[in-house]
Amino acid sequence: GDIHGNFEDLTYFMANLIPFKHIKYTGHTFLFLGDYVDRGPHDIECLAYLCCLKIQAPDKLFLLRGNHEDRRQNKTLEESFYNHCIKLFGERGGLEVYEKSNDLFDNLPLCGIINDSIFACHGGIPRVPKDPATGKPYKIRDAVEKIPFPLSMVGDSDDPYLQIATDLLWADPGKDVEYFKKNEARGCSCVYGQKAVEEFLENNGFEFMMRAHQFFSFGVNISKGGKVITLFSSSNYCDYSSCAGCALVGANGKIQLLMKEHGAED
C-alpha cells in the first residue's frame, strides 16, 4: 500500500519478509501499489531503495504507479517530492533527480494480476468501454494495452482509455452507489459500488481486488462484500497514531493481512 516516504516501515516489512536478508534468495514476489513519494520525509530514500531492489532482482519485485507518481501531485504539497529533491541535492541537482524520477513514473505499470485471481492497482476499478460485439466491457488486460505510454500527467479525460488510467490511480470504493458516480472528495475520477465490483471481477475472471490510495488507521480495510482489500503501508501517517498494513498471498490463494504498529521493531 501507500508508503509516502516512510522508510522505517518499508525496511521493517522487507527485513521481515526477505529470507537471508537478500532479495535474490527469496521465493517471494513483491508487488507495491504506488504512492512512494510525498508527505513523508524519506521519499527519495524509499524510491532509491526500491529501485536498487528492482535492479538486484527484476523478476521478484514489481512497482505499480500511484496517483502521487505524477508531476501535478508531487510538486504541489509543502512536503512534496519536488521540495525534498531540491533540499537534498540543491536547485540544479534536485531538479534533475526530480525530472528523471518522474520519467520513471511515466513508464510504471498501472495495474497487475496476482496468481491469476487478484486484480491489483492503486485506486480502483475503471470504467471500461463496452465491446460492441458482446455488449460487455472489454477485458481489462486488453483495455490497458490501449493506454499510451509513457503517460505523463493523469486526470479526467474524454479519451476513454486515458480515463481508465485515471480511474486505476484515483478511484475509491463508494457508499450509496451500485455502479459508478463522480468522486466528489477527490475532485476527479469516480467512486464504485458493489455491483460494479462484482461485474468487473466476474467479467475478468478475478476473485478479489487489492488496492491502496486510502488511509485506514489499522493499515488494512475490507469492503464490498469482502472482495476489495485496501492496504496502507505507512504508520503514524501525518502524525496520526496508526498502523501500517501489507498482505501475503500464498500459492494456494490464501490471503494473510499483516499490521505493524507505529514504533514496532524487528
C-alpha positions in Angstrom: 0.0 0.0 0.0 0.9 3.7 0.3 4.5 4.3 1.6 4.7 8.1 1.3 8.3 8.4 2.3 8.1 6.1 5.4 11.5 4.4 5.1 11.3 2.9 8.6 8.1 0.9 7.8 9.3 0.0 4.3 12.5 -1.5 5.5 10.7 -3.2 8.5 8.5 -5.1 6.2 11.2 -6.0 3.8 13.6 -7.1 6.5 10.9 -9.4 8.0 9.8 -10.8 4.6 13.1 -11.4 2.8 14.8 -14.6 4.0 18.6 -14.4 4.4 18.3 -10.6 4.1 18.8 -10.6 0.3 16.0 -10.4 -2.2 17.8 -12.7 -4.7 17.4 -15.7 -2.3 13.7 -15.2 -1.5 10.9 -17.3 -3.0 8.5 -14.5 -2.6 7.5 -12.0 -5.3 6.8 -8.4 -4.1 4.2 -6.1 -5.6 4.0 -2.4 -4.5 0.8 -0.5 -5.2 2.2 3.0 -5.6 2.5 6.3 -3.7 6.2 6.0 -2.8 6.7 9.8 -2.6 5.3 13.0 -0.9 4.3 13.8 2.7 6.9 11.5 4.4 10.4 12.8 4.9 12.3 10.0 3.2 10.6 9.5 -0.1 13.9 9.9 -2.0 15.4 7.1 0.1 12.3 4.9 -0.4 12.4 5.3 -4.1 16.2 4.7 -4.3 15.9 1.6 -2.1 13.1 0.1 -4.2 14.9 0.8 -7.5 18.0 -0.9 -6.1 16.0 -4.0 -5.2 14.4 -4.0 -8.7 17.9 -3.9 -10.2 19.0 -6.8 -8.0 16.0 -9.0 -8.6 13.9 -7.7 -11.5 11.7 -10.8 -11.6 10.9 -10.6 -7.9 9.9 -7.0 -7.3 7.3 -5.0 -9.2 6.3 -1.4 -8.8 2.9 0.0 -9.8 2.1 3.6 -10.2 0.1 5.6 -7.7 -1.6 9.0 -8.1 1.4 10.8 -6.4 3.7 9.5 -9.1 2.6 12.4 -11.2 4.0 15.9 -11.7 0.8 17.6 -10.8 0.8 15.9 -7.4 4.4 15.6 -6.3 5.3 19.2 -6.8 2.4 21.0 -5.0 2.5 19.9 -1.4 4.7 21.6 1.2 6.2 18.2 2.0 6.4 17.3 -1.7 8.9 15.1 -3.5 10.0 18.1 -5.5 10.8 20.1 -2.4 12.7 17.2 -0.9 14.8 16.8 -4.1 15.7 20.5 -4.1 16.5 20.4 -0.3 18.8 17.4 -0.6 20.5 17.9 -3.9 20.3 21.7 -4.5 18.4 23.6 -7.2 20.2 22.1 -10.3 20.8 18.6 -9.0 17.4 18.4 -7.3 15.6 19.3 -10.5 17.5 16.7 -12.4 16.6 14.0 -9.9 13.0 15.1 -9.8 12.6 15.0 -13.6 14.4 11.7 -14.0 12.3 10.2 -11.3 9.1 11.4 -13.0 10.3 10.0 -16.3 10.4 6.6 -14.5 6.9 7.2 -13.0 5.6 7.9 -16.5 6.5 4.4 -17.5 5.3 2.4 -14.4 2.5 -0.1 -15.0 -0.9 0.9 -13.7 -2.2 -2.5 -12.6 -1.1 -6.1 -12.0 -2.6 -9.6 -11.5 -1.7 -11.9 -8.6 -2.0 -15.7 -9.1 -4.4 -15.1 -12.0 -7.1 -14.3 -9.4 -6.4 -11.0 -7.7 -6.6 -7.7 -9.6 -4.2 -5.1 -8.1 -3.9 -1.3 -8.7 -3.5 1.8 -6.7 -7.0 3.3 -6.9 -9.8 1.1 -8.2 -11.7 -0.5 -11.0 -12.0 1.6 -14.1 -15.0 2.5 -16.3 -14.1 0.3 -19.3 -15.7 0.8 -22.7 -18.0 -1.9 -24.0 -17.2 -4.2 -26.8 -19.9 -3.6 -29.5 -19.8 -7.3 -30.4 -20.6 -8.6 -27.0 -22.2 -5.6 -25.2 -19.8 -6.3 -22.3 -16.9 -4.2 -21.2 -13.5 -5.1 -22.8 -11.3 -7.3 -20.7 -9.0 -5.2 -18.5 -6.0 -6.9 -20.0 -7.0 -5.7 -23.4 -8.1 -2.2 -22.3 -4.8 -1.3 -20.6 -2.9 -2.2 -23.8 -4.6 0.8 -25.4 -3.3 3.3 -22.9 -0.5 5.3 -24.4 2.9 5.1 -22.7 4.9 6.9 -21.5 2.0 8.6 -19.6 3.0 11.9 -18.1 0.2 13.6 -16.2 -3.1 11.8 -15.4 -6.5 13.4 -15.0 -10.1 13.1 -16.2 -10.3 12.8 -19.9 -12.7 12.5 -22.8 -10.4 9.7 -24.1 -11.9 6.5 -22.6 -8.5 4.9 -22.3 -6.9 7.8 -20.6 -9.9 7.8 -18.3 -9.1 4.2 -17.5 -5.6 5.3 -16.4 -7.1 8.0 -14.2 -9.6 5.6 -12.5 -6.9 3.0 -11.9 -4.9 5.6 -9.9 -7.7 7.7 -8.3 -11.0 5.8 -7.9 -12.3 4.8 -4.5 -15.0 2.4 -3.1 -18.1 4.4 -2.6 -21.1 4.4 -0.4 -24.7 4.5 -1.6 -23.7 3.7 -5.2 -24.3 0.5 -7.2 -22.0 1.2 -10.1 -20.2 4.5 -10.6 -20.6 8.1 -9.7 -18.3 11.2 -9.5 -15.7 11.2 -6.9 -16.5 14.5 -5.2 -13.9 14.0 -2.4 -11.0 13.6 -4.8 -12.2 16.1 -7.5 -11.6 13.6 -10.3 -12.3 10.0 -11.3 -15.2 8.1 -9.7 -16.4 6.0 -6.8 -17.5 2.5 -7.4 -20.2 0.3 -5.8 -20.9 -3.3 -5.1 -22.4 -4.2 -8.5 -19.5 -2.5 -10.3 -17.0 -4.6 -8.4 -18.9 -7.9 -8.8 -19.3 -7.4 -12.6 -15.7 -6.3 -13.1 -14.4 -9.3 -11.2 -16.7 -11.8 -13.0 -16.0 -10.3 -16.4 -12.3 -10.7 -15.9 -12.1 -13.9 -14.0 -10.9 -12.5 -10.7 -11.9 -13.3 -7.2 -10.6 -10.2 -5.3 -9.1 -6.8 -5.8 -6.2 -5.3 -3.8 -5.7 -1.6 -3.8 -4.2 1.3 -1.8 -4.9 5.0 -2.0 -7.0 5.4 1.2 -5.8 5.9 4.8 -7.1 3.5 7.4 -5.9 3.6 11.0 -5.3 -0.2 11.1 -3.4 -0.2 7.8 -5.9 -2.6 6.1 -9.6 -2.5 5.3 -12.0 -4.9 3.7 -15.1 -3.7 1.8 -17.6 -4.6 -0.9 -18.7 -8.0 0.5 -15.1 -8.9 1.2 -14.0 -8.5 -2.4 -12.0 -5.3 -2.1 -8.9 -5.2 0.2 -7.3 -1.8 0.8 -3.7 -1.6 2.1 -2.0 1.4 3.6 1.6 0.7 4.5 2.7 3.8 6.4 2.2 4.0 10.1 1.9 7.3 12.1 0.7 8.8 8.8 0.6 12.6 9.0 1.1 12.3 12.8 -1.9 10.1 13.3 -1.3 7.1 15.6 -1.9 4.4 13.1 -0.7 1.0 11.8 0.9 0.0 8.5 -0.5 -2.9 6.6 0.5 -5.4 4.0 -0.8 -8.6 2.6 0.7 -12.1 1.9 -0.8 -14.2 -0.8 0.0 -17.8 -0.9 0.3 -20.0 -3.9 -3.0 -21.7 -2.7 -4.7 -18.3 -2.8 -4.9 -17.9 0.9 -4.6 -14.2 1.9 -3.0 -13.1 5.2 -3.2 -9.5 6.3 -0.3 -8.1 8.4 -0.3 -5.0 10.5 2.7 -3.1 12.0 2.1 -0.8 14.9 4.0 2.5 14.9 7.3 2.1 16.6 7.4 -1.7 16.4 10.8 -3.1 16.0 12.1 -6.3 14.2 
